[in-house]
């Protein structure tokens, strides 16, 4: 079944309408609900990709400061690593 026309309602808190007499004048038709879901998914995936790239760079940096030369800050590095794990689960 094809989507109905999706026009922004005069009262936007009501969402969309398929009736021109109840729509905001001169507003373009909204994308289909499937397309809206696809765009939302793509945007979220893009955000995830940015996070993963930044997380990996931070892990690489933490690896550089691990070891005997940095024993005084080893505890702090572990805390940062655990925080990255927690952020990863949330994203």
N, CA, C and O of each residue as an XYZ file, in Angstrom:
364
protein
N       0.843     -1.184      0.000
C       0.000      0.000      0.000
C       0.884      1.241      0.000
O       1.747      1.372      0.869
N       0.698      2.143     -0.936
C       1.533      3.342     -0.991
C       1.217      4.282      0.176
O       0.109      4.287      0.712
N       2.225      5.076      0.552
C       2.017      6.069      1.609
C       1.003      7.106      1.165
O       0.911      7.451     -0.014
N       0.245      7.596      2.135
C      -0.641      8.729      1.875
C       0.214      9.978      1.742
O       1.374      9.995      2.153
N      -0.359     11.007      1.174
C       0.326     12.302      1.114
C       0.649     12.707      2.553
O      -0.178     12.542      3.449
N       1.848     13.235      2.768
C       2.261     13.646      4.119
C       2.561     15.132      4.107
O       3.628     15.568      3.674
N       1.594     15.899      4.593
C       1.734     17.348      4.678
C       1.765     17.743      6.148
O       1.049     17.170      6.970
N       2.604     18.733      6.475
C       2.671     19.189      7.859
C       1.344     19.849      8.224
O       0.857     20.731      7.516
N       0.775     19.410      9.330
C      -0.524     19.932      9.758
C      -0.403     21.387     10.190
O       0.653     21.821     10.649
N      -1.496     22.140     10.040
C      -1.539     23.523     10.514
C      -1.076     23.595     11.958
O      -0.303     24.476     12.335
N      -1.550     22.673     12.745
C      -1.093     22.544     14.134
C       0.000     21.474     14.120
O      -0.283     20.278     14.196
N       1.231     21.920     14.022
C       2.339     20.984     13.807
C       2.464     19.953     14.922
O       3.043     18.889     14.704
N       1.943     20.237     16.095
C       2.000     19.246     17.170
C       1.171     18.008     16.831
O       1.315     16.963     17.466
N       0.300     18.133     15.824
C      -0.495     16.991     15.372
C       0.251     16.152     14.337
O      -0.225     15.093     13.930
N       1.406     16.623     13.920
C       2.211     15.863     12.963
C       1.810     16.139     11.528
O       1.796     17.289     11.088
N       1.484     15.082     10.798
C       1.195     15.186      9.377
C      -0.279     14.916      9.099
O      -0.981     14.280      9.885
N      -0.713     15.415      7.969
C      -2.070     15.161      7.510
C      -2.028     14.855      6.023
O      -1.074     15.213      5.332
N      -3.061     14.195      5.541
C      -3.149     13.961      4.098
C      -4.185     14.900      3.474
O      -4.508     14.786      2.292
N      -4.697     15.827      4.284
C      -5.721     16.751      3.799
C      -5.153     18.150      3.628
O      -4.622     18.729      4.576
N      -5.262     18.689      2.430
C      -4.718     20.017      2.119
C      -5.362     21.088      2.979
O      -4.689     22.033      3.389
N      -6.667     20.960      3.263
C      -7.342     21.986      4.059
C      -6.874     22.004      5.522
O      -7.152     22.966      6.238
N      -6.183     20.977      5.968
C      -5.660     20.926      7.339
C      -4.136     21.073      7.380
O      -3.518     20.926      8.435
N      -3.546     21.361      6.234
C      -2.090     21.438      6.118
C      -1.606     22.885      6.155
O      -2.338     23.815      5.818
N      -0.381     23.043      6.564
C       0.280     24.337      6.541
C       0.441     24.757      5.085
O       0.947     23.979      4.277
N       0.023     25.963      4.735
C       0.103     26.370      3.328
C       1.549     26.461      2.826
O       2.457     26.839      3.566
N       1.733     26.111      1.576
C       3.018     26.244      0.877
C       4.147     25.396      1.454
O       5.316     25.655      1.168
N       3.823     24.400      2.251
C       4.843     23.491      2.758
C       4.988     22.330      1.789
O       3.990     21.825      1.276
N       6.218     21.901      1.530
C       6.385     20.747      0.633
C       5.929     19.468      1.330
O       5.850     19.407      2.557
N       5.640     18.481      0.548
C       5.257     17.188      1.100
C       6.456     16.563      1.793
O       7.587     16.665      1.319
N       6.197     15.920      2.914
C       7.264     15.246      3.665
C       7.661     13.968      2.942
O       6.894     13.422      2.149
N       8.847     13.511      3.223
C       9.286     12.241      2.655
C       8.437     11.123      3.251
O       7.805     11.311      4.291
N       8.419      9.987      2.612
C       7.636      8.851      3.101
C       8.175      8.398      4.459
O       9.318      8.685      4.814
N       7.349      7.703      5.193
C       7.787      7.217      6.507
C       8.956      6.242      6.367
O       9.841      6.219      7.222
N       8.974      5.440      5.305
C      10.110      4.532      5.073
C      11.389      5.323      4.824
O      12.444      4.995      5.366
N      11.289      6.366      4.003
C      12.463      7.193      3.720
C      12.913      7.929      4.975
O      14.113      8.081      5.203
N      11.982      8.380      5.778
C      12.324      9.052      7.026
C      13.081      8.094      7.957
O      14.069      8.488      8.577
N      12.626      6.850      8.056
C      13.324      5.839      8.867
C      14.718      5.561      8.307
O      15.682      5.440      9.062
N      14.820      5.461      6.972
C      16.120      5.203      6.347
C      17.103      6.334      6.647
O      18.256      6.078      6.994
N      16.652      7.579      6.517
C      17.527      8.721      6.782
C      17.947      8.786      8.251
O      19.097      9.096      8.562
N      17.009      8.494      9.144
C      17.329      8.485     10.571
C      18.366      7.412     10.877
O      19.322      7.657     11.612
N      18.175      6.221     10.311
C      19.132      5.130     10.520
C      20.509      5.520      9.977
O      21.524      5.288     10.635
N      20.547      6.106      8.787
C      21.826      6.506      8.176
C      22.534      7.556      9.033
O      23.752      7.503      9.203
N      21.775      8.505      9.570
C      22.374      9.541     10.415
C      22.954      8.928     11.687
O      24.056      9.281     12.104
N      22.217      8.018     12.295
C      22.714      7.365     13.517
C      23.951      6.528     13.225
O      24.891      6.498     14.019
N      23.947      5.847     12.080
C      25.110      5.039     11.717
C      26.319      5.939     11.484
O      27.438      5.591     11.860
N      26.092      7.100     10.861
C      27.186      8.048     10.648
C      27.767      8.536     11.958
O      28.984      8.656     12.096
N      26.893      8.820     12.933
C      27.361      9.235     14.256
C      28.175      8.119     14.902
O      29.210      8.377     15.516
N      27.714      6.896     14.767
C      28.420      5.744     15.326
C      29.802      5.605     14.690
O      30.788      5.342     15.379
N      29.864      5.783     13.370
C      31.142      5.667     12.667
C      32.138      6.715     13.159
O      33.318      6.410     13.333
N      31.676      7.943     13.384
C      32.548      9.013     13.888
C      33.058      8.644     15.279
O      34.240      8.808     15.581
N      32.147      8.142     16.125
C      32.557      7.746     17.474
C      33.606      6.645     17.425
O      34.617      6.724     18.122
N      33.377      5.616     16.608
C      34.305      4.488     16.526
C      35.688      4.965     16.089
O      36.698      4.518     16.631
N      35.736      5.856     15.123
C      37.031      6.379     14.664
C      37.744      7.136     15.781
O      38.942      6.947     15.995
N      37.017      7.988     16.489
C      37.618      8.751     17.589
C      38.036      7.829     18.729
O      39.108      8.001     19.309
N      37.187      6.846     19.052
C      37.499      5.893     20.119
C      38.782      5.131     19.795
O      39.641      4.949     20.657
N      38.900      4.692     18.548
C      40.091      3.942     18.151
C      41.342      4.804     18.252
O      42.395      4.316     18.663
N      41.241      6.080     17.882
C      42.394      6.986     18.013
C      42.775      7.154     19.482
O      43.958      7.193     19.819
N      41.767      7.254     20.359
C      42.061      7.392     21.792
C      42.699      6.124     22.340
O      43.620      6.194     23.154
N      42.221      4.975     21.903
C      42.830      3.701     22.354
C      44.281      3.605     21.883
O      45.147      3.148     22.629
N      44.546      4.032     20.655
C      45.926      4.021     20.156
C      46.808      4.944     21.004
O      47.944      4.602     21.334
N      46.273      6.107     21.346
C      47.037      7.050     22.173
C      47.292      6.464     23.558
O      48.386      6.609     24.105
N      46.282      5.800     24.126
C      46.473      5.168     25.433
C      47.534      4.068     25.366
O      48.310      3.892     26.306
N      47.565      3.343     24.272
C      48.572      2.288     24.106
C      49.981      2.889     24.084
O      50.930      2.286     24.583
N      50.101      4.073     23.505
C      51.420      4.725     23.442
C      51.931      5.112     24.820
O      53.138      5.107     25.062
N      51.014      5.451     25.728
C      51.467      5.877     27.051
C      51.385      4.762     28.089
O      51.520      5.013     29.287
N      51.171      3.563     27.644
C      51.185      2.425     28.561
C      52.608      1.902     28.677
O      53.414      2.054     27.759
N      52.896      1.312     29.766
C      54.216      0.703     29.926
C      55.003      1.326     31.051
O      54.527      2.209     31.765
N      56.214      0.846     31.190
C      57.066      1.184     32.323
C      57.339      2.679     32.456
O      57.402      3.197     33.571
N      57.501      3.370     31.347
C      57.860      4.791     31.408
C      56.745      5.633     32.014
O      56.986      6.737     32.504
N      55.539      5.113     31.979
C      54.399      5.902     32.449
C      53.673      5.228     33.615
O      52.457      5.372     33.742
N      54.386      4.506     34.456
C      53.770      3.785     35.574
C      52.940      4.715     36.466
O      51.913      4.306     37.007
N      53.391      5.975     36.618
C      52.694      6.906     37.513
C      51.278      7.222     37.035
O      50.422      7.584     37.842
N      51.023      7.088     35.735
C      49.696      7.433     35.215
C      48.942      6.212     34.693
O      47.896      6.347     34.058
N      49.475      5.025     34.961
C      48.841      3.798     34.470
C      47.396      3.663     34.977
O      46.502      3.260     34.232
N      47.185      4.004     36.238
C      45.833      3.934     36.810
C      44.884      4.866     36.045
O      43.761      4.481     35.718
N      45.330      6.071     35.767
C      44.498      7.030     35.025
C      44.184      6.523     33.620
O      43.066      6.695     33.134
N      45.150      5.910     32.976
C      44.925      5.362     31.636
C      43.874      4.260     31.664
O      43.036      4.168     30.767
N      43.924      3.412     32.712
C      42.895      2.368     32.842
C      41.514      2.973     33.045
O      40.529      2.474     32.500
N      41.438      4.046     33.828
C      40.156      4.730     34.029
C      39.611      5.268     32.705
O      38.421      5.146     32.413
N      40.488      5.853     31.925
C      40.066      6.380     30.619
C      39.588      5.236     29.727
O      38.579      5.364     29.034
N      40.305      4.133     29.747
C      39.921      2.980     28.938
C      38.553      2.444     29.352
O      37.732      2.109     28.498
N      38.306      2.361     30.651
C      36.989      1.894     31.128
C      35.892      2.882     30.736
O      34.779      2.477     30.399
N      36.205      4.167     30.781
C      35.227      5.173     30.359
C      34.908      5.014     28.873
O      33.750      5.124     28.470
N      35.925      4.758     28.065
C      35.687      4.507     26.638
C      34.803      3.283     26.432
O      33.931      3.286     25.563
N      35.024      2.238     27.223
C      34.167      1.038     27.136
C      32.724      1.387     27.450
O      31.806      0.953     26.754
N      32.528      2.169     28.496
C      31.171      2.565     28.890
C      30.515      3.421     27.797
O      29.343      3.230     27.471
N      31.271      4.351     27.244
C      30.746      5.180     26.152
C      30.373      4.319     24.941
O      29.350      4.543     24.294
N      31.214      3.344     24.654
C      30.967      2.451     23.519
C      29.639      1.702     23.680
O      28.871      1.562     22.728
N      29.388      1.227     24.896
C      28.125      0.533     25.141
C      26.932      1.471     24.983
O      25.873      1.047     24.521
N      27.086      2.719     25.354
C      25.977      3.679     25.242
C      25.707      4.088     23.806
O      24.560      4.303     23.412
N      26.772      4.192     23.032
C      26.596      4.595     21.623
C      26.066      3.419     20.847
O      25.841      3.525     19.641
